[in-house]
Amino acid sequence: MPSFAGKVVLITGASSGIGAETAVEFAEAGCGGLALVGRNKENLDAVCQQCQDKGIPKDKVLGIIADMAKEEDVQRIMDSTIQQFGQLDILVNNAGIGGVKYLGEEGIMQVYDSVMRVNVRSMLQLTQLAVPHLIKTKGNVVNLSSVCATRTLPMMVTYNMTKAAIMQFTKCCALELAAKQVRVNAVNPGSIWTPVHERSGRADSVIETAKKVHAMGRIGQTGEVAKAIMFLASEDASFMTGASLPIDGGRHAMCPR
């Protein structure tokens, strides 16, 4: 496992799923500080405790309750992180929401506005705030895109658009920041098993569909995405920037017949 000793990591959407798993992985890797962002206090507190159980001191794990849709909350995330740790080495832009609407359905513009605000606008804002600190540490950014950035799914036009935007955002940031030795990469997960599926009441359907649409014939696990994020954030990926790494069981390579 790569060493993250002394590195301060900020992860949005850290109260469940991929974000929570990534937080625990960084804690196990011995990072110097974790700033974890989420909306659900109970869940976020549990993730902070899991990180402490991996050996991170309590004062090195900062839980931040915030809504990525609110500009003032995004500003507070960065302010709180720097106030607590005095630096930032790694930003993991993981927070995101979905949106399911057919073209022609009422309410699609409201869905578009909310999904774009959380998935794209907040990522741009937080990254912009992080840049001066990342330049000081020669740090890096890992963005969460999706296989939906390159593979089209019905009823998800707004979500698909945001994930394609994140891929382009990753390339633009990488190009602008390369001269400052700040790397920016992304991961593109396929279907990943998270608590959302359990709560939806559609768990069996999700698993069966995943078997059909992924070349490897199964759904992915949060740990598989978290380890890819860790790789991109580590010195093992020191010559990678502007990349979008598929973690999708081969789905990006498939062509329906």
C-alpha positions in Angstrom: 0.0 0.0 0.0 1.4 3.5 -0.9 2.4 5.7 2.0 0.4 8.8 2.7 2.3 9.8 5.9 1.8 13.5 6.6 -0.7 13.9 3.8 -4.0 15.8 4.4 -6.9 14.4 2.5 -10.3 16.1 1.9 -13.1 13.8 0.7 -16.6 15.0 -0.2 -19.5 12.6 0.0 -17.7 10.7 2.7 -20.6 9.6 4.8 -21.4 6.4 2.8 -20.5 4.3 -0.2 -17.3 5.0 -2.2 -16.5 8.1 -0.1 -16.7 6.3 3.2 -14.7 3.3 1.9 -12.0 5.7 0.5 -11.8 7.5 3.9 -11.1 4.2 5.7 -8.5 3.2 3.2 -6.6 6.5 3.6 -6.8 6.1 7.4 -5.4 2.6 7.1 -2.6 3.9 4.9 -1.5 6.3 7.7 -2.4 9.7 6.2 -1.7 12.7 8.3 -5.2 14.1 8.4 -8.7 13.5 7.0 -11.4 16.1 6.4 -14.6 14.2 5.7 -17.7 15.9 4.3 -21.2 14.6 4.4 -24.9 15.6 5.0 -25.8 12.7 7.4 -24.3 13.4 10.8 -24.9 9.9 12.2 -23.3 8.2 9.2 -20.4 10.7 9.0 -19.7 10.2 12.7 -19.6 6.5 12.2 -17.1 6.8 9.3 -14.9 9.2 11.4 -14.9 6.5 14.2 -13.9 3.8 11.7 -11.0 5.9 10.6 -9.9 6.4 14.2 -10.2 2.6 14.7 -7.6 2.3 11.9 -5.1 4.3 14.0 -5.8 8.0 13.0 -5.9 10.2 16.1 -9.2 11.8 16.9 -7.8 15.3 16.3 -6.7 14.3 12.8 -10.2 13.3 11.6 -12.4 16.3 10.9 -16.1 15.6 10.1 -17.8 18.5 8.3 -21.6 18.5 7.9 -22.3 20.4 4.7 -24.6 20.6 1.7 -22.6 20.8 -1.6 -25.5 22.6 -3.2 -24.9 25.6 -1.0 -22.0 27.9 -2.0 -21.4 29.1 1.5 -21.1 25.5 2.7 -18.5 24.7 0.1 -16.5 27.7 1.2 -16.8 26.5 4.8 -15.4 23.1 3.9 -12.2 24.6 2.6 -11.9 27.1 5.4 -12.4 24.4 8.1 -9.9 22.0 6.5 -7.1 24.6 6.3 -7.9 25.9 9.8 -7.7 22.4 11.3 -4.7 21.1 9.3 -2.9 24.1 7.8 -2.5 22.3 4.4 -4.1 20.2 1.8 -2.4 17.5 -0.2 -5.2 15.5 -1.8 -8.7 16.4 -2.8 -11.2 13.7 -3.6 -14.3 15.2 -5.3 -16.7 12.3 -4.7 -20.0 14.0 -3.7 -22.8 13.6 -6.3 -26.5 13.0 -6.7 -28.5 11.2 -9.4 -31.4 12.3 -11.5 -34.0 10.2 -13.3 -36.3 11.9 -15.8 -37.3 11.1 -19.4 -37.1 14.0 -22.0 -40.5 15.5 -22.1 -41.3 14.8 -18.5 -42.3 17.7 -16.3 -39.7 18.8 -13.8 -36.6 17.8 -15.9 -35.2 21.4 -15.7 -35.5 21.3 -11.9 -33.6 18.0 -11.9 -31.0 19.4 -14.3 -30.4 22.5 -12.0 -30.0 20.4 -8.9 -27.8 17.7 -10.4 -25.6 20.2 -12.2 -25.2 22.3 -9.0 -24.1 19.4 -6.9 -22.2 17.2 -9.4 -20.4 20.0 -11.4 -20.7 23.5 -9.9 -19.7 22.5 -6.4 -16.8 20.5 -7.8 -15.5 23.5 -9.7 -15.9 25.7 -6.7 -14.2 23.4 -4.2 -11.3 22.7 -6.7 -10.9 26.4 -7.3 -10.6 27.0 -3.5 -8.2 24.1 -3.2 -5.8 25.1 -6.0 -3.6 27.6 -4.0 -3.1 25.0 -1.2 -2.4 22.1 -3.6 0.2 24.2 -5.4 2.0 24.7 -2.1 2.1 20.9 -1.4 2.4 19.8 -5.1 -0.7 17.8 -4.3 -3.4 16.2 -6.5 -7.1 15.8 -7.2 -9.1 12.7 -7.9 -12.6 13.3 -9.4 -15.5 10.8 -9.4 -17.0 10.6 -12.9 -18.8 7.5 -14.1 -19.1 5.0 -17.0 -22.2 7.1 -17.7 -19.8 9.8 -19.1 -19.1 7.6 -22.1 -22.1 5.1 -22.2 -25.6 6.5 -22.6 -28.5 5.3 -20.4 -32.1 6.3 -20.9 -33.9 8.5 -18.3 -30.6 9.8 -17.0 -29.8 12.6 -19.5 -29.0 15.1 -16.7 -26.8 12.7 -14.7 -25.0 11.5 -17.8 -24.3 15.1 -18.8 -22.7 15.9 -15.5 -20.4 12.9 -15.6 -19.3 13.8 -19.1 -18.6 17.3 -17.9 -16.5 16.0 -15.0 -14.3 14.1 -17.5 -13.7 17.3 -19.5 -13.2 19.3 -16.3 -10.5 16.7 -15.2 -8.6 17.2 -18.5 -8.9 21.0 -18.3 -7.7 21.2 -14.7 -4.8 18.7 -15.4 -3.6 20.9 -18.3 -3.8 24.1 -16.4 -2.1 22.8 -13.3 0.5 20.5 -14.8 3.2 23.3 -14.8 2.6 23.7 -11.0 3.2 19.9 -10.5 -0.4 19.4 -9.4 -2.0 16.3 -10.9 -5.7 15.9 -11.7 -7.3 12.5 -12.6 -10.7 10.8 -12.4 -12.2 7.4 -11.9 -15.2 6.2 -13.9 -17.0 3.5 -11.9 -19.6 1.2 -13.3 -22.4 -0.2 -11.2 -21.1 -0.3 -7.6 -22.8 -1.9 -4.7 -23.6 0.8 -2.1 -26.1 1.2 0.8 -28.3 3.2 -1.6 -29.2 -0.1 -3.4 -30.2 -1.8 -0.1 -32.5 1.1 0.8 -34.1 1.3 -2.6 -35.8 -2.1 -2.3 -34.4 -3.0 -5.7 -31.2 -4.8 -4.6 -31.9 -8.1 -6.5 -32.8 -6.2 -9.7 -29.6 -4.1 -9.5 -27.4 -7.1 -9.0 -29.0 -9.1 -11.9 -28.8 -6.1 -14.2 -25.1 -5.6 -13.3 -24.4 -9.2 -14.3 -25.8 -8.5 -17.8 -24.2 -5.2 -18.5 -20.6 -5.7 -17.2 -18.3 -7.9 -19.1 -17.1 -9.5 -15.9 -20.6 -10.5 -15.0 -21.0 -8.9 -11.6 -21.5 -5.7 -9.7 -18.5 -3.8 -8.4 -17.5 -3.2 -4.8 -16.7 0.2 -3.1 -13.3 -1.1 -2.1 -12.4 -1.7 -5.8 -13.0 2.0 -6.6 -11.4 3.2 -3.4 -8.2 1.4 -4.2 -8.1 3.0 -7.6 -8.6 6.4 -6.0 -5.7 5.6 -3.7 -3.5 4.7 -6.6 -4.2 7.9 -8.5 -3.6 10.0 -5.4 -0.3 8.2 -4.6 3.2 8.7 -5.9 2.8 5.4 -7.8 0.8 7.5 -10.3 3.3 10.4 -10.4 3.4 10.6 -14.2 -0.4 10.4 -14.6 -2.6 13.5 -15.1 -5.7 14.1 -17.1 -6.7 10.4 -17.1 -10.1 8.9 -16.5 -9.7 5.4 -15.2 -12.5 2.9 -15.8 -13.4 0.8 -12.8 -16.4 -0.9 -14.5 -15.8 -4.6 -15.1 -15.2 -3.9 -18.8 -18.5 -2.1 -19.4 -16.9 0.8 -21.2 -15.5 -1.6 -23.8 -18.9 -3.3 -24.5 -21.1 -2.7 -27.6 -24.7 -3.8 -27.5 -25.8 -6.2 -30.3 
